[in-house]
Amino acid sequence: MKKRVTFTMDEETIEGLKKVSDETMIPQARLVEQAVKEIIEKHSKESK
């Protein structure tokens, strides 16, 4: 199940996200979700 969340980001990051989304045709939410999953995965490996 997915749940809506709200984050605050600097304008440069938002513009970069929009650009990547436009270029790849991947929705911004999916890009953010994938990035967060990668961070969680990396952190899990480092803390073992």
C-alpha positions, 0 to 999 in steps of 0.5 A: 500500500502506498501513502502520500508524504510531503517533503521540502526540498531546495529549488535546485533539487526540484528542478533537477528532479523535474528535468530527469523525470521529463527526460526519462518519462519516469514520474517524479514520485517513482524517482524519489521512491527509488532513490530512497530505497537505494539509500535505505539499502546502502545504510542497511549494508553499512550498519551490519 
